[in-house]
Amino acid sequence: MAIDFPVPFTKMSGAGNDFIVIDHRVPLIPEAEQAGFAKRVCRRMFSVGADGLILIENSAVADFRWRFYNGDGSVAEMCGNGARCAARFAYNKGIAGSRMSFETLAGIIEAEICRNNTGDDETVRLRMTAPCDFRTNLSVILAGQEKILSFVNSGVPHAVLFMEDEESVPVQEWGKIVRFHPLFQPAGTNVNFVQKLAENTLRVRTYERGVEDETMACGTGAVASALFAATYGLASSPVTVITSGGERLIVLFDLQVGQHGPQAENVFLQGPARIIYEGKLTAEALL
């Protein structure tokens, strides 16, 4: 089976993370070619350009399932900003109602379209899968100095480093070091540099695995950062996270810190999911 061009798509943005979303309930791209397809269409300047590709497919246990590919063609278990975009896409296309569930490799995600008083439906709230594998007091050498990190899998792996001034952090350099550090192998990790601002407000810059660069936002990274801010007494739910792109994400959760470390449940992520444009991919998008 060859790719069935032209391929209709929607370009979406979730707080600055951008995605190519395709209704794939009737298959258009053979599974064996999907990773390469994602890598090519996510190239900026040469193709559409995006942080990731989302394929919406049929599900026997939920409203739909997704396949999520990072911009380098690798598969990700979960992406909070991408999940909000997938939910709004499904609602907009009549695939699901305003309350829905969908399959990811991280588990079943629940989502709700939050209409405001003017009827806008760009805000989406996700019920995240339960975070796991909390680790604290992890030592990493950055710029010749010991830095203490925390780690949690909030759908995908995330390291969190609190800074006095995140604007001065060399995110690309330090992020790459931590992302490939032996502590986090073989899967590697995303890396969040976090600064506390006002009460219950954080500024977060994220180096994303699979993009291999700082992105304008990361939903699962916002969740990880908020959970550790609460763990260390720097914030409490709900936490507002200001992203690199200046957008605001809201993280809500129940957290308990016991003898064996933190445990979180009822974790929600809320923020914008915007439809930027719709189009059709030709074969030349892969050249």
C-alpha positions as CSV (number, residue, x, y, z in Angstrom):
1,M,0.0,0.0,0.0
2,A,1.4,3.4,-1.0
3,I,0.6,6.7,0.8
4,D,-2.8,7.9,-0.5
5,F,-2.1,11.5,-1.6
6,P,-3.3,14.1,-1.2
7,V,-3.5,13.7,2.6
8,P,-5.9,16.1,4.4
9,F,-4.5,17.6,7.6
10,T,-5.1,20.2,10.3
11,K,-2.3,22.3,11.8
12,M,-2.8,22.9,15.5
13,S,-1.1,24.5,18.4
14,G,-1.3,23.6,22.0
15,A,0.3,26.5,24.0
16,G,3.0,26.8,21.4
17,N,3.6,23.1,20.8
18,D,2.5,22.6,17.2
19,F,1.2,19.5,15.5
20,I,0.1,18.0,12.2
21,V,-3.2,16.2,12.9
22,I,-4.7,13.7,10.5
23,D,-8.0,11.8,10.5
24,H,-6.6,8.3,10.0
25,R,-9.7,6.3,10.7
26,V,-9.6,5.3,7.1
27,P,-5.8,4.5,6.7
28,L,-3.9,6.7,4.4
29,I,-0.3,6.0,5.5
30,P,1.0,2.5,5.8
31,E,2.2,1.7,9.3
32,A,5.7,0.9,8.1
33,E,6.1,4.3,6.5
34,Q,4.6,6.4,9.3
35,A,7.8,7.2,11.2
36,G,9.5,8.4,8.0
37,F,6.4,10.3,7.0
38,A,6.4,12.1,10.4
39,K,10.1,13.0,10.2
40,R,9.7,14.5,6.7
41,V,6.5,16.5,7.2
42,C,7.6,17.8,10.5
43,R,10.7,19.5,8.9
44,R,10.4,23.2,9.2
45,M,10.9,25.3,6.0
46,F,11.0,22.2,3.8
47,S,7.6,20.9,4.7
48,V,4.7,21.8,7.0
49,G,6.9,21.9,10.1
50,A,5.7,20.7,13.5
51,D,6.9,19.3,16.9
52,G,4.9,16.1,16.1
53,L,2.4,14.2,14.0
54,I,-0.9,12.9,15.4
55,L,-2.9,10.2,13.6
56,I,-6.5,9.8,14.9
57,E,-7.6,6.1,14.5
58,N,-10.5,3.9,15.5
59,S,-10.7,2.3,18.9
60,A,-12.6,-0.6,20.3
61,V,-12.4,0.7,23.9
62,A,-12.6,4.5,23.6
63,D,-13.8,7.2,21.3
64,F,-10.6,7.0,19.3
65,R,-7.0,6.1,19.6
66,W,-4.0,8.1,18.5
67,R,-0.6,7.4,17.1
68,F,1.9,10.1,18.2
69,Y,5.2,10.6,16.5
70,N,7.8,13.2,17.5
71,G,9.4,15.4,14.9
72,D,12.3,13.0,14.5
73,G,10.0,10.1,13.8
74,S,10.3,8.5,17.2
75,V,7.1,7.3,19.0
76,A,6.0,9.0,22.2
77,E,3.8,7.4,24.8
78,M,2.0,10.7,25.7
79,C,2.1,14.4,25.0
80,G,-0.1,16.7,27.1
81,N,-0.3,19.6,24.6
82,G,-0.8,17.2,21.7
83,A,-3.5,15.3,23.6
84,R,-5.5,18.5,24.0
85,C,-5.1,19.2,20.3
86,A,-6.3,15.7,19.5
87,A,-9.3,16.1,21.7
88,R,-10.4,19.4,20.1
89,F,-9.8,17.9,16.6
90,A,-12.0,14.9,17.5
91,Y,-14.7,17.2,18.8
92,N,-14.5,19.6,15.9
93,K,-14.7,16.7,13.4
94,G,-17.6,15.0,15.1
95,I,-15.5,12.0,16.1
96,A,-16.3,12.5,19.8
97,G,-18.5,14.6,22.1
98,S,-17.4,17.3,24.4
99,R,-16.4,14.6,27.0
100,M,-14.3,11.9,25.6
101,S,-11.7,9.2,26.1
102,F,-8.9,8.1,23.9
103,E,-6.2,5.5,23.8
104,T,-2.5,6.4,24.1
105,L,0.5,4.2,24.8
106,A,0.5,5.7,28.3
107,G,-3.1,4.5,28.9
108,I,-6.6,5.9,28.5
109,I,-6.8,9.7,28.6
110,E,-10.0,11.5,29.4
111,A,-10.7,14.9,28.0
112,E,-13.3,17.6,28.2
113,I,-13.9,20.6,25.9
114,C,-14.4,23.7,28.2
115,R,-16.7,26.2,26.5
116,N,-16.5,29.7,27.9
117,N,-19.2,32.3,28.1
118,T,-18.7,33.4,24.4
119,G,-19.0,29.8,23.2
120,D,-15.3,29.4,22.3
121,D,-14.1,25.8,22.6
122,E,-10.3,26.2,22.4
123,T,-9.7,25.3,26.1
124,V,-9.4,21.6,26.8
125,R,-9.0,19.8,30.1
126,L,-7.3,16.5,30.3
127,R,-7.4,13.9,33.1
128,M,-3.8,12.5,33.0
129,T,-2.7,9.0,33.7
130,A,-1.3,8.6,37.2
131,P,2.3,9.8,37.4
132,C,4.8,7.1,38.5
133,D,8.5,6.5,39.2
134,F,9.1,9.5,41.4
135,R,12.8,10.0,42.1
136,T,14.4,12.8,44.0
137,N,18.0,13.9,44.9
138,L,19.5,12.9,41.6
139,S,23.0,14.4,41.1
140,V,24.2,15.6,37.7
141,I,27.2,17.7,36.8
142,L,26.4,20.7,34.7
143,A,29.0,23.4,33.8
144,G,31.3,21.8,36.4
145,Q,28.8,22.2,39.2
146,E,26.6,19.6,40.9
147,K,22.9,20.1,40.2
148,I,20.2,18.2,42.1
149,L,17.4,17.0,39.8
150,S,14.0,15.3,40.4
151,F,12.4,12.8,38.0
152,V,8.9,11.5,37.3
153,N,7.1,9.8,34.5
154,S,4.0,12.0,33.9
155,G,3.0,10.1,30.8
156,V,6.6,10.3,29.5
157,P,9.8,10.7,31.5
158,H,10.7,14.1,32.8
159,A,13.6,15.5,34.8
160,V,13.0,18.7,36.7
161,L,15.6,21.2,37.9
162,F,14.6,24.3,39.9
163,M,16.6,27.5,39.1
164,E,16.8,31.0,40.5
165,D,16.8,32.4,37.0
166,E,15.7,30.1,34.3
167,E,16.2,32.8,31.6
168,S,20.0,32.4,31.9
169,V,19.9,28.6,31.5
170,P,21.6,27.2,28.4
171,V,18.6,25.0,27.7
172,Q,20.0,23.4,24.6
173,E,23.4,22.5,26.1
174,W,22.2,21.4,29.6
175,G,19.1,19.8,28.3
176,K,21.1,17.5,25.9
177,I,23.4,16.5,28.7
178,V,20.6,15.5,31.1
179,R,18.5,14.0,28.3
180,F,21.3,11.4,27.5
181,H,22.6,11.1,31.0
182,P,23.2,7.4,32.2
183,L,20.7,8.0,35.0
184,F,17.9,8.1,32.5
185,Q,18.9,5.4,30.0
186,P,17.9,3.6,27.9
187,A,14.7,5.7,27.3
188,G,16.3,9.1,28.0
189,T,14.3,12.0,29.5
190,N,12.7,15.3,28.8
191,V,14.3,18.1,30.9
192,N,12.5,21.0,32.6
193,F,14.1,24.1,34.0
194,V,11.8,25.7,36.5
195,Q,11.6,29.1,38.3
196,K,9.1,30.0,40.9
197,L,7.4,33.3,40.2
198,A,4.3,34.5,42.1
199,E,2.3,32.3,44.4
200,N,1.4,29.0,42.7
201,T,2.9,30.2,39.5
202,L,5.9,28.7,37.7
203,R,7.9,29.6,34.6
204,V,9.1,26.4,32.8
205,R,11.4,25.9,29.9
206,T,11.6,22.4,28.4
207,Y,14.1,20.5,26.4
208,E,12.1,17.8,24.6
209,R,13.3,14.4,23.8
210,G,12.5,13.6,20.1
211,V,12.5,17.2,19.2
212,E,16.0,17.5,20.6
213,D,15.6,21.2,21.4
214,E,13.7,23.6,23.6
215,T,10.0,23.8,22.6
216,M,7.6,26.6,23.3
217,A,5.6,24.4,25.7
218,C,5.4,20.9,27.1
219,G,2.2,19.7,28.8
220,T,3.6,16.7,30.6
221,G,6.6,18.8,31.6
222,A,4.3,21.4,33.1
223,V,2.6,18.6,35.1
224,A,6.0,17.2,36.3
225,S,7.2,20.7,37.3
226,A,4.0,21.5,39.2
227,L,4.1,18.2,41.1
228,F,7.7,18.7,42.3
229,A,7.0,22.4,43.2
230,A,4.2,21.1,45.5
231,T,6.5,18.3,46.8
232,Y,9.0,20.9,47.9
233,G,6.5,23.4,49.3
234,L,6.9,25.9,46.5
235,A,3.3,25.8,45.3
236,S,0.0,24.0,45.8
237,S,-2.8,23.0,43.4
238,P,-3.9,24.5,41.1
239,V,-0.6,25.6,39.7
240,T,-0.2,28.0,36.8
241,V,2.7,27.2,34.4
242,I,3.9,29.9,32.1
243,T,5.6,28.3,29.1
244,S,8.5,29.5,26.9
245,G,6.0,30.8,24.4
246,G,4.2,32.9,27.1
247,E,1.0,30.8,27.3
248,R,-0.5,29.6,30.5
249,L,-1.3,26.0,31.5
250,I,-3.2,25.1,34.6
251,V,-2.2,21.9,36.5
252,L,-4.6,20.5,39.2
253,F,-3.8,17.5,41.3
254,D,-4.0,15.7,44.7
255,L,-0.6,15.1,46.1
256,Q,0.6,13.2,49.2
257,V,4.3,13.2,50.3
258,G,5.0,10.2,52.5
259,Q,7.9,8.1,53.8
260,H,8.3,6.6,50.3
261,G,8.1,9.9,48.4
262,P,5.4,11.7,46.6
263,Q,2.2,10.1,45.2
264,A,-0.2,12.0,43.0
265,E,-3.7,11.3,41.7
266,N,-6.6,13.2,40.1
267,V,-4.1,15.0,37.9
268,F,-5.6,17.4,35.3
269,L,-4.0,19.6,32.7
270,Q,-5.9,22.5,31.2
271,G,-5.0,24.9,28.4
272,P,-5.6,26.1,24.9
273,A,-5.7,23.9,21.8
274,R,-6.0,26.1,18.7
275,I,-6.8,25.2,15.1
276,I,-4.3,27.2,12.9
277,Y,-5.2,26.0,9.4
278,E,-6.3,23.1,7.3
279,G,-4.8,21.8,4.1
280,K,-3.8,18.8,1.9
281,L,-0.3,17.3,1.8
282,T,1.0,16.4,-1.6
283,A,3.9,14.0,-2.3
284,E,6.2,16.9,-2.6
285,A,5.8,17.5,1.2
286,L,8.2,14.5,1.6
287,L,10.9,15.7,-0.8
